[in-house]
Amino acid sequence: MNLRISKAAAALFLSSLVFSACEDPTAIGLELQEPGTQIGTTYSDTATVKVSTVLLNDSVITLNSARVLVGSGSDATFGSLTAKTFAEFGIPTADIVFDANKGADSLVLRLDYDYYFGDTTQAITWNVYKLTEGFIDQRTYYTSSSLETSAEVLGTVTFRPRPKGTYVTLGATGDTLTRNNPYLVNIKLDKAPGVELANAILAQSGKEPLKTQQGFLDNLLKGLVIAPASTQNNGAVLGLNLNAVNTKLTLYYTATADSKPKEYSFIPTSRFFNQIQSSRAGTPLASLSAHGSSISSGAANNLAFMQAGAGLVTKIDLPYVTNFRTQNGVSKDLAVNKAELVIPILESSVANGNDSLKLPAIATVLESTLNNRISRTTGGVPNALVGEGTGAEARLEYRGKGKGYNYVVNITSYMQSLLYNRKANNGLILYPSNISATPSTPTNFAQTVNRAIIEANQGNTNPAARKVKLRIFYSTAQ
């Protein structure tokens, strides 16, 4: 097929629309060009792009996630956020019998953590409570879920997180080795209710409550809640790994026969989740309260936002793209050689030190519905754009200081589909998380609170203005 291309004609019919040819794209690869075909291409980055922030915090599954969160934080931009973890513990073997003893020495909860967000230079305080309501197998638990909890504190701890710590040990050859350190939070349940629980467990040695898992849950411990102290309104949010071998609830006692210390550990079951509560009162995002509600970038100080955990996503609308092929009511054949979104990150939010680590580790580009929800397959899986040439989900690529603190994503196939009405033009959602092929599997959206602030000066006509742009390299046929 030989296409005769007229760049002048393309520029003429585009002049009445929202696009204008403004650069000569001499350095791009024309992915759609057939061998031997001479194609001229035109470039535009003046398409109308609308940007908004949307709240999507309904039905975010967190049951048995790879990570659960505990902590709190607050700032003038995103508001306040509090995360709690609800966890069930179990007996690793049936028919537990303890050595003869004179009572418990202590009950200690050890928590392995592998994630942090926020200020780790200041001390944070956590409390542990006992569940008075158990887990139910038939129930799904979300970031909005909760279980009834005793008001009495079993134990408390105040500590400074050390997520980047290492320890040095001496090897057999005398060499000094640096190894990864398991980061543990140790909480001694030494308040009166905690001591009472420890002795209650010991007293049931060889009895029905320690013969089966259900007996343990029904009679001794339905589960625990780990939560930041109510006075803690800032600091860090940590991610706990409840599946780690170091995470356990250990009972310590001394045997009367030989006066030796003994211990027995209870481990988390597969039933645990984290609750995340947010308040945006007094911030530019205060109007975002109901699932699916949105606020334009213009009404939010020319900014848009993403934050996993809190349920904030960025919506990108391209309202006039479907008219791109039409001039005076006549449709033209057009090939999109390359199309990409350029999404500038607020420089002050990432320019200092390791601030870029605050950005979401993964941001997936999803199709939207008309009412600002995520478009899904009949099986409930989000409809993600496919990364050009990869077959995997399209994800935002962060380009740091050297390339202007931007996110970039290639959406060539998506644009071609829009132009020929093969997809509905309902917009795109920038989702600060991975997605799962199984709707019941938790994703990063429930397990992190990383965030991004996007500059969206969409009404600014200055070519140097930092705003979300759609860059298109295209060819038209005569």
Secondary structure by P-SEA (a helix, b strand, c coil): ccccccaaaaaaaacccccccccccccccccccccccbbbbbbbcccbbbbbccccccccccccccbbbbbccccccccbbbbbbbbbbbbccccccccccccccbbbbbbbbccccccccbbbbbbbbbbcbbbbccccccccccccccccccbbbbbbbccbbbbbbbccccbbbbbbbcbbbbbbcccaaaaaaaaaaaaaccccccccaaaaaaccccbbbbbccccccccbbbbbccccccbbbbbbbbbcccccccbbbbbbccccbbbbbbbcccccccccccccccccccccccccccccccbbbbbbbbcccccccccccccccccccbbbbbbbcccccccccccccccccbbbbbbbcccccccccccccccccccccccccbbbbbbccccccbbbbbaaaaaaaaaaccccccbbbbccbbbbccccccccccccccbbbbbccccccccccccbbbbbbbcccc
